[in-house]
Amino acid sequence: MDTIIIEEPRSPPRRLACRDWSPSRALFNGAPNIERADKLVQIIAKQKGLSHPVIDANVALVDELLDKNREKAAA
């Protein structure tokens, strides 16, 4: 019978320098800019002649929240 060596798990990676790694967390913590997968999906869909009301609504909501965050940051 072969012996299987099981190593102890390594420690988890250190936290990223940016605490707001989640786009939604960053958005609600006042970030003026975030990475936008929703907008990317919407743009690609439009290039292919497609759209979806849920994606469009999500993009509009995030756009609105980002606009508010940018206004607060500028003040």
VENHUVEN-V795934 format. One record per helix or strand. SS is the DSSP state (H for helix, E for strand). FROM is the first residue (numbers start at 1). LEN is the number of residues. If there is no record, write none. Layout:
# VENHUVEN-V795934
SS:FROM:LEN  SS:FROM:LEN
This chain:
# VENHUVEN-V795934
H:23:6  H:37:11  H:53:22
